Amino acid sequence: MDPVAARVGHEVDQGKPSRGRRSWTRVEEDALINCLTDIVNDGWKATNGFKAGFQRQLEKGMRKRLPGTDIVVNPHINSKIQVWKKEYSTLSDILSKSGIGWNSTTSMIEVEDDGVWDASKRADPQMKSMHFKTWPYYSRWLDIFGKD
């Protein structure tokens, strides 16, 4: 693999980026979450999402935090935000159930009773892989994607 491709998270074939999925590094995700927090703090958040032009602000913020990055709004940033919104929504639904809570120290879901988890898992198969996984950005997603 090309050393630059390894740094930015995707394969390069004959000098062209692959059309496959991008693998974000933790540094890139941290930069994006910080950019999203900045635009929320700067008033770009609207009632049902973000105000027009927020994507340009995100891309500028990413270039500032990661000089030389090839991350662009479409498809990279839009795709990552879509994935994060889905994960945030699923986590919020899970945490609204009785007997399921949040451990802010470990950034993990806590279950009081395995029977509650098993029943919830049957009702929503997406929950299956979420129990023993850490969610380091969930508290930040509350401010970014949550309702005011």
GROMACS elastic network, one bead per residue, 0.5 to 0.9 nm:
[ bonds ]
;  ai    aj funct       b0    kb
    1     4     6  0.84362   500
    1     5     6  0.67121   500
    1     6     6  0.65850   500
    1    10     6  0.88115   500
    1    11     6  0.64713   500
    1    12     6  0.70953   500
    1    13     6  0.89015   500
    2     5     6  0.51325   500
    2     6     6  0.63161   500
    2     7     6  0.88415   500
    2    11     6  0.73764   500
    2    12     6  0.65622   500
    2    13     6  0.89255   500
    3     6     6  0.50551   500
    3     7     6  0.63928   500
    3     8     6  0.88707   500
    4     7     6  0.51005   500
    4     8     6  0.63418   500
    4     9     6  0.84878   500
    4    10     6  0.89238   500
    4    12     6  0.87932   500
    5     8     6  0.51954   500
    5     9     6  0.57887   500
    5    10     6  0.52504   500
    5    11     6  0.56011   500
    5    12     6  0.60988   500
    5    17     6  0.81044   500
    6     9     6  0.51887   500
    6    10     6  0.63047   500
    6    11     6  0.72683   500
    7    10     6  0.81196   500
    7    25     6  0.83283   500
    8    11     6  0.89927   500
    8    22     6  0.85576   500
    8    23     6  0.81537   500
    8    24     6  0.76223   500
    8    25     6  0.76988   500
    8    28     6  0.86104   500
    8    69     6  0.70616   500
    8    70     6  0.72567   500
    8    71     6  0.82497   500
    9    22     6  0.61104   500
    9    23     6  0.50040   500
    9    24     6  0.59759   500
    9    25     6  0.67949   500
   10    17     6  0.70804   500
   10    18     6  0.68613   500
   10    20     6  0.78876   500
   10    21     6  0.77226   500
   10    22     6  0.57464   500
   10    23     6  0.64303   500
   10    24     6  0.87690   500
   11    16     6  0.86156   500
   11    17     6  0.62505   500
   11    18     6  0.56816   500
   11    19     6  0.89631   500
   11    20     6  0.83678   500
   11    22     6  0.89061   500
   12    15     6  0.58648   500
   12    16     6  0.54830   500
   12    18     6  0.57815   500
   13    16     6  0.54182   500
   13    17     6  0.64476   500
   13    18     6  0.65597   500
   14    17     6  0.84467   500
   17    20     6  0.85887   500
   18    21     6  0.81798   500
   18    22     6  0.88409   500
   19    22     6  0.85632   500
   21    76     6  0.89764   500
   22    76     6  0.73117   500
   24    27     6  0.81368   500
   24    28     6  0.60736   500
   24    29     6  0.64437   500
   24    80     6  0.86547   500
   25    28     6  0.51626   500
   25    29     6  0.62639   500
   25    30     6  0.85660   500
   26    29     6  0.50258   500
   26    30     6  0.59895   500
   26    31     6  0.85033   500
   27    30     6  0.50877   500
   27    31     6  0.61884   500
   27    32     6  0.87133   500
   27    66     6  0.88593   500
   28    31     6  0.50539   500
   28    32     6  0.62482   500
   28    33     6  0.86776   500
   28    62     6  0.82783   500
   28    65     6  0.89500   500
   28    66     6  0.77273   500
   28    71     6  0.88545   500
   29    32     6  0.50688   500
   29    33     6  0.61089   500
   29    34     6  0.84987   500
   29    80     6  0.87048   500
   30    33     6  0.51901   500
   30    34     6  0.61172   500
   30    35     6  0.85536   500
   30   137     6  0.88604   500
   31    34     6  0.51677   500
   31    35     6  0.61507   500
   31    36     6  0.86608   500
   31    61     6  0.81744   500
   31    62     6  0.63965   500
   31    65     6  0.63659   500
   31    66     6  0.75633   500
   32    36     6  0.61003   500
   32    37     6  0.85314   500
   32    58     6  0.74873   500
   32    59     6  0.89677   500
   32    61     6  0.80896   500
   32    62     6  0.65403   500
   32    65     6  0.89422   500
   32    77     6  0.79885   500
   33    36     6  0.50558   500
   33    37     6  0.61487   500
   33    38     6  0.85820   500
   33   137     6  0.77127   500
   33   140     6  0.76096   500
   33   141     6  0.84474   500
   33   144     6  0.88322   500
   34    37     6  0.50272   500
   34    38     6  0.61460   500
   34    39     6  0.87609   500
   34    61     6  0.87491   500
   35    39     6  0.63125   500
   35    40     6  0.86758   500
   35    57     6  0.82002   500
   35    58     6  0.58587   500
   35    59     6  0.86457   500
   35    61     6  0.57509   500
   35    62     6  0.68878   500
   35    65     6  0.86757   500
   36    39     6  0.52425   500
   36    40     6  0.62509   500
   36    41     6  0.86145   500
   36    58     6  0.68635   500
   36    61     6  0.89528   500
   36   144     6  0.68041   500
   37    40     6  0.51575   500
   37    41     6  0.61451   500
   37    42     6  0.85271   500
   37   140     6  0.75397   500
   37   141     6  0.88983   500
   37   143     6  0.77803   500
   37   144     6  0.65223   500
   38    41     6  0.50625   500
   38    42     6  0.60006   500
   38    43     6  0.87260   500
   38    44     6  0.88724   500
   38    58     6  0.88907   500
   38    61     6  0.87462   500
   39    43     6  0.63062   500
   39    44     6  0.53058   500
   39    45     6  0.71578   500
   39    50     6  0.88942   500
   39    54     6  0.71905   500
   39    57     6  0.73590   500
   39    58     6  0.75430   500
   39   144     6  0.89888   500
   40    43     6  0.53269   500
   40    44     6  0.53604   500
   40    45     6  0.51740   500
   40    46     6  0.89115   500
   40    50     6  0.83546   500
   40   143     6  0.78306   500
   40   144     6  0.64651   500
   41    44     6  0.75292   500
   41    45     6  0.82181   500
   42    45     6  0.82750   500
   43    46     6  0.79776   500
   43    50     6  0.89896   500
   43    51     6  0.86254   500
   44    49     6  0.88607   500
   44    50     6  0.56687   500
   44    51     6  0.53566   500
   44    52     6  0.81900   500
   44    53     6  0.84372   500
   44    54     6  0.63023   500
   45    48     6  0.81384   500
   45    49     6  0.60648   500
   45    51     6  0.60171   500
   45    54     6  0.84382   500
   45   144     6  0.77673   500
   45   145     6  0.88313   500
   46    49     6  0.52408   500
   46    51     6  0.56164   500
   47    50     6  0.75761   500
   47    51     6  0.89180   500
   47   147     6  0.74781   500
   47   148     6  0.77272   500
   48    51     6  0.89723   500
   48   145     6  0.89391   500
   48   147     6  0.81349   500
   49   144     6  0.87913   500
   49   145     6  0.72242   500
   50    53     6  0.84090   500
   50    54     6  0.64432   500
   50    55     6  0.88382   500
   51    54     6  0.59728   500
   52    55     6  0.77693   500
   53    56     6  0.55534   500
   53    57     6  0.67837   500
   54    57     6  0.50640   500
   54    58     6  0.62831   500
   54    59     6  0.87813   500
   55    59     6  0.62305   500
   55    60     6  0.85957   500
   55    73     6  0.62563   500
   55    77     6  0.81280   500
   55    78     6  0.82690   500
   56    59     6  0.51509   500
   56    60     6  0.61903   500
   56    61     6  0.85366   500
   56    73     6  0.74360   500
   57    60     6  0.51348   500
   57    61     6  0.60764   500
   57    62     6  0.85879   500
   58    61     6  0.50016   500
   58    62     6  0.61044   500
   58    63     6  0.86343   500
   58    72     6  0.89806   500
   58    73     6  0.76866   500
   58    77     6  0.81299   500
   59    62     6  0.50581   500
   59    63     6  0.62436   500
   59    64     6  0.86173   500
   59    71     6  0.76176   500
   59    72     6  0.60946   500
   59    73     6  0.61072   500
   59    77     6  0.79505   500
   60    63     6  0.51728   500
   60    64     6  0.62228   500
   60    65     6  0.87103   500
   61    64     6  0.50365   500
   61    65     6  0.61712   500
   61    66     6  0.83881   500
   62    65     6  0.51145   500
   62    66     6  0.56973   500
   62    67     6  0.78032   500
   62    69     6  0.77131   500
   62    71     6  0.75748   500
   62    72     6  0.85405   500
   63    66     6  0.50704   500
   63    67     6  0.50707   500
   63    68     6  0.68948   500
   63    69     6  0.63214   500
   63    70     6  0.85136   500
   63    71     6  0.81100   500
   64    67     6  0.58108   500
   66    69     6  0.56179   500
   69    72     6  0.84488   500
   71    74     6  0.85491   500
   71    75     6  0.85230   500
   71    76     6  0.59469   500
   71    77     6  0.71125   500
   72    75     6  0.67425   500
   72    76     6  0.56569   500
   72    77     6  0.62241   500
   72    78     6  0.86699   500
   73    76     6  0.56712   500
   73    78     6  0.57790   500
   73    79     6  0.85110   500
   74    77     6  0.62338   500
   74    78     6  0.57739   500
   74    79     6  0.75380   500
   75    78     6  0.56812   500
   75    79     6  0.57780   500
   75    80     6  0.85295   500
   76    79     6  0.53177   500
   76    80     6  0.62444   500
   76    81     6  0.86856   500
   77    80     6  0.51714   500
   77    81     6  0.60975   500
   77    82     6  0.85131   500
   78    81     6  0.52160   500
   78    82     6  0.61259   500
   78    83     6  0.87151   500
   79    82     6  0.50890   500
   79    83     6  0.62868   500
   79    84     6  0.86595   500
   80    83     6  0.51293   500
   80    84     6  0.61259   500
   80    85     6  0.85488   500
   81    84     6  0.50287   500
   81    85     6  0.59881   500
   81    86     6  0.85450   500
   82    85     6  0.51651   500
   82    86     6  0.62799   500
   82    87     6  0.87055   500
   83    86     6  0.52215   500
   83    87     6  0.62483   500
   83    88     6  0.85730   500
   84    87     6  0.50432   500
   84    88     6  0.59400   500
   84    89     6  0.84606   500
   84   137     6  0.89596   500
   84   141     6  0.79753   500
   84   145     6  0.89976   500
   85    89     6  0.60380   500
   85    90     6  0.85641   500
   85   141     6  0.80219   500
   85   145     6  0.68108   500
   86    89     6  0.51126   500
   86    90     6  0.61769   500
   86    91     6  0.85581   500
   87    90     6  0.51441   500
   87    91     6  0.60385   500
   87    92     6  0.84693   500
   87   138     6  0.88146   500
   88    91     6  0.51364   500
   88    92     6  0.60213   500
   88    93     6  0.85762   500
   88   138     6  0.67425   500
   88   141     6  0.66110   500
   88   142     6  0.78829   500
   88   145     6  0.76533   500
   88   146     6  0.86057   500
   89    92     6  0.51055   500
   89    93     6  0.62035   500
   89    94     6  0.86344   500
   89   145     6  0.87808   500
   89   146     6  0.89646   500
   90    93     6  0.51349   500
   90    94     6  0.61891   500
   90    95     6  0.86223   500
   90   126     6  0.77731   500
   90   127     6  0.75873   500
   91    94     6  0.50171   500
   91    95     6  0.60368   500
   91    96     6  0.85582   500
   91   109     6  0.84631   500
   91   127     6  0.83646   500
   91   130     6  0.80779   500
   91   138     6  0.82213   500
   92    95     6  0.51357   500
   92    96     6  0.62008   500
   93    96     6  0.52456   500
   93    97     6  0.70438   500
   94    97     6  0.56743   500
   94   100     6  0.70988   500
   94   101     6  0.84500   500
   94   109     6  0.85858   500
   94   120     6  0.79732   500
   94   127     6  0.75744   500
   95    98     6  0.78493   500
   95    99     6  0.86567   500
   95   100     6  0.56760   500
   95   101     6  0.56171   500
   95   102     6  0.69879   500
   95   109     6  0.76764   500
   96   100     6  0.74694   500
   96   101     6  0.81319   500
   97   100     6  0.58045   500
   97   101     6  0.81703   500
   97   116     6  0.87880   500
   97   120     6  0.83149   500
   98   101     6  0.80776   500
   98   116     6  0.80562   500
   99   110     6  0.84656   500
   99   111     6  0.61283   500
   99   112     6  0.53170   500
   99   113     6  0.66877   500
   99   116     6  0.65655   500
   99   117     6  0.82551   500
  100   109     6  0.70325   500
  100   110     6  0.57817   500
  100   112     6  0.62778   500
  100   113     6  0.81839   500
  100   116     6  0.77758   500
  100   117     6  0.76238   500
  101   108     6  0.87041   500
  101   109     6  0.58620   500
  101   111     6  0.63274   500
  101   112     6  0.79201   500
  102   105     6  0.89391   500
  102   106     6  0.87598   500
  102   107     6  0.71149   500
  102   108     6  0.60752   500
  102   110     6  0.55460   500
  102   111     6  0.85778   500
  103   106     6  0.56573   500
  103   107     6  0.55398   500
  103   108     6  0.54373   500
  103   109     6  0.62126   500
  103   110     6  0.62710   500
  104   108     6  0.70874   500
  104   109     6  0.89453   500
  104   139     6  0.81012   500
  105   108     6  0.80238   500
  106   109     6  0.86287   500
  106   134     6  0.69493   500
  106   135     6  0.84548   500
  106   136     6  0.83034   500
  107   133     6  0.84518   500
  107   134     6  0.53363   500
  107   135     6  0.52281   500
  107   136     6  0.55817   500
  107   137     6  0.82293   500
  107   138     6  0.75065   500
  107   139     6  0.83865   500
  108   130     6  0.86429   500
  108   131     6  0.72570   500
  108   132     6  0.68307   500
  108   133     6  0.63280   500
  108   135     6  0.60587   500
  108   136     6  0.82780   500
  109   130     6  0.77475   500
  109   131     6  0.57612   500
  109   132     6  0.72039   500
  109   133     6  0.79023   500
  109   134     6  0.79780   500
  109   135     6  0.85409   500
  110   131     6  0.76341   500
  110   132     6  0.87642   500
  111   114     6  0.65555   500
  111   116     6  0.75907   500
  111   117     6  0.66526   500
  111   131     6  0.82947   500
  112   115     6  0.88796   500
  112   116     6  0.77512   500
  112   117     6  0.85334   500
  113   116     6  0.54438   500
  113   117     6  0.67971   500
  113   118     6  0.89196   500
  114   117     6  0.50086   500
  114   118     6  0.60577   500
  114   119     6  0.85770   500
  115   118     6  0.50473   500
  115   119     6  0.61392   500
  115   120     6  0.85192   500
  116   119     6  0.52834   500
  116   120     6  0.61658   500
  116   121     6  0.85391   500
  117   120     6  0.50734   500
  117   121     6  0.59516   500
  117   122     6  0.86156   500
  117   127     6  0.87762   500
  117   131     6  0.85605   500
  118   121     6  0.50263   500
  118   122     6  0.62896   500
  118   123     6  0.87435   500
  118   128     6  0.88052   500
  119   122     6  0.52497   500
  119   123     6  0.64400   500
  119   124     6  0.88095   500
  120   123     6  0.50793   500
  120   124     6  0.61664   500
  120   125     6  0.83497   500
  120   127     6  0.75769   500
  121   124     6  0.50728   500
  121   125     6  0.53952   500
  121   126     6  0.74668   500
  121   127     6  0.54497   500
  121   128     6  0.57518   500
  122   125     6  0.59639   500
  122   127     6  0.86078   500
  122   128     6  0.85431   500
  123   127     6  0.88199   500
  124   127     6  0.58507   500
  124   128     6  0.79214   500
  125   128     6  0.56289   500
  125   129     6  0.85498   500
  126   129     6  0.68177   500
  126   130     6  0.76057   500
  127   130     6  0.52508   500
  127   131     6  0.70954   500
  128   131     6  0.68188   500
  129   132     6  0.73239   500
  129   133     6  0.73037   500
  130   133     6  0.54872   500
  130   134     6  0.82290   500
  130   135     6  0.88822   500
  131   134     6  0.83962   500
  135   138     6  0.56047   500
  135   139     6  0.85687   500
  136   139     6  0.74803   500
  136   140     6  0.83982   500
  137   140     6  0.52151   500
  137   141     6  0.60619   500
  137   142     6  0.88133   500
  138   142     6  0.64023   500
  139   142     6  0.53395   500
  139   143     6  0.73382   500
  140   143     6  0.55756   500
  140   144     6  0.63605   500
  140   145     6  0.85740   500
  141   145     6  0.54060   500
  141   146     6  0.68336   500
  142   145     6  0.57176   500
  142   147     6  0.79898   500
  143   146     6  0.55778   500
  143   147     6  0.79048   500
  143   148     6  0.79256   500
  144   147     6  0.86259   500
